[in-house]
């Protein structure tokens, strides 16, 4: 019985790791796209995962929600910070710019903004 539990735990850890790697790639591509459309440069070509939590999806199920931060600049001297939120593998919220304006659903369907 312990072998079955240990095998199940190992499979769950590998599945989480695999999903996290895939989600990191989606987040990085989305940040690049957001920066490109805003006419700014994504600095260091990297993002940083800040938080992971469970959240109810619009379909009623439970999914992992991940918050990523990134740095960007208009002139490569003035660093600014933005963030992106993914629910599962879908971008549901992003922010760039000094204002508190939120860009809902960048690359997602209508009505999927998280507040």
VMD Tcl script that draws the C-alpha trace (Angstrom):
set ca {
  {0.00 0.00 0.00}
  {2.85 2.38 0.79}
  {4.36 1.78 -2.63}
  {1.11 2.82 -4.30}
  {0.92 6.00 -2.21}
  {4.57 6.82 -2.86}
  {4.13 6.23 -6.60}
  {1.01 8.42 -6.64}
  {2.84 11.19 -4.79}
  {5.78 10.98 -7.18}
  {3.44 11.17 -10.19}
  {1.67 14.20 -8.67}
  {5.00 15.99 -8.07}
  {6.16 15.30 -11.64}
  {2.79 16.47 -13.05}
  {2.98 19.70 -11.00}
  {6.56 20.33 -12.14}
  {5.67 19.67 -15.79}
  {2.61 21.96 -15.59}
  {4.68 24.69 -13.91}
  {7.31 24.60 -16.65}
  {4.62 24.84 -19.32}
  {2.87 27.69 -17.50}
  {6.16 29.57 -17.07}
  {6.67 29.45 -20.86}
  {3.13 30.67 -21.49}
  {3.62 33.52 -19.02}
  {6.94 34.56 -20.57}
  {5.47 34.56 -24.10}
  {2.48 36.56 -22.86}
  {4.72 39.12 -21.15}
  {6.73 39.51 -24.34}
  {3.54 40.03 -26.32}
  {2.18 42.55 -23.78}
  {5.43 44.52 -23.79}
  {5.63 44.47 -27.57}
  {2.06 45.75 -27.95}
  {2.76 48.49 -25.34}
  {5.92 49.52 -27.20}
  {8.22 48.76 -24.26}
  {11.11 46.36 -23.73}
  {10.87 43.33 -21.43}
  {14.03 43.56 -19.35}
  {16.25 40.57 -18.69}
  {13.85 38.50 -20.81}
  {12.60 36.93 -17.62}
  {9.65 36.77 -15.30}
  {9.38 35.86 -11.64}
  {6.63 33.74 -10.14}
  {5.44 35.51 -7.00}
  {2.52 33.46 -5.77}
  {0.51 30.29 -6.48}
  {-2.96 29.59 -5.12}
  {-6.12 27.64 -5.92}
  {-9.03 29.47 -7.52}
  {-12.39 28.49 -8.93}
  {-12.44 28.65 -12.72}
  {-15.37 30.13 -14.68}
  {-16.43 26.56 -15.50}
  {-16.81 25.77 -11.80}
  {-13.71 23.62 -11.32}
  {-10.63 24.38 -9.24}
  {-7.42 25.46 -11.01}
  {-4.02 26.77 -10.04}
  {-3.73 30.53 -10.27}
  {-0.23 32.00 -10.64}
  {1.01 35.57 -10.27}
  {4.15 36.56 -12.19}
  {6.01 39.86 -12.06}
  {8.28 41.30 -14.71}
  {10.34 44.41 -15.36}
  {10.12 46.53 -18.47}
  {11.38 49.87 -19.74}
  {10.73 52.33 -22.51}
  {14.35 53.43 -22.73}
  {16.23 50.62 -20.88}
  {17.20 53.06 -18.08}
  {13.92 53.56 -16.27}
  {12.82 50.19 -14.85}
  {9.11 49.71 -14.26}
  {7.23 46.74 -12.91}
  {4.25 44.86 -14.25}
  {2.43 41.68 -13.46}
  {0.45 38.97 -15.13}
  {-2.02 36.47 -13.63}
  {-2.69 33.07 -15.17}
  {-5.62 30.87 -14.23}
  {-4.59 27.46 -15.44}
  {-2.90 28.29 -18.75}
  {-4.97 31.37 -19.56}
  {-4.01 34.99 -18.92}
  {-6.82 36.60 -16.93}
  {-5.19 39.84 -15.82}
  {-2.13 41.96 -16.53}
  {-0.81 45.39 -15.65}
  {1.85 47.62 -17.12}
  {2.41 51.32 -16.66}
  {2.61 53.59 -13.64}
  {-1.16 53.89 -13.26}
  {-3.33 51.48 -11.34}
  {-5.17 50.59 -14.53}
  {-5.71 46.89 -15.06}
  {-5.78 45.37 -18.49}
  {-8.33 42.60 -18.10}
  {-8.09 39.38 -20.02}
  {-5.04 40.01 -22.17}
  {-5.34 37.08 -24.54}
  {-8.35 35.61 -22.76}
  {-12.07 35.49 -23.29}
  {-14.57 38.12 -22.11}
  {-15.58 38.22 -18.48}
  {-12.62 36.26 -17.13}
  {-10.93 39.05 -15.17}
  {-9.93 38.31 -11.60}
  {-10.45 41.14 -9.13}
}
mol new
graphics top color blue
foreach p $ca { graphics top sphere $p radius 0.5 }
foreach p [lrange $ca 0 end-1] q [lrange $ca 1 end] { graphics top cylinder $p $q radius 0.2 }
display resetview
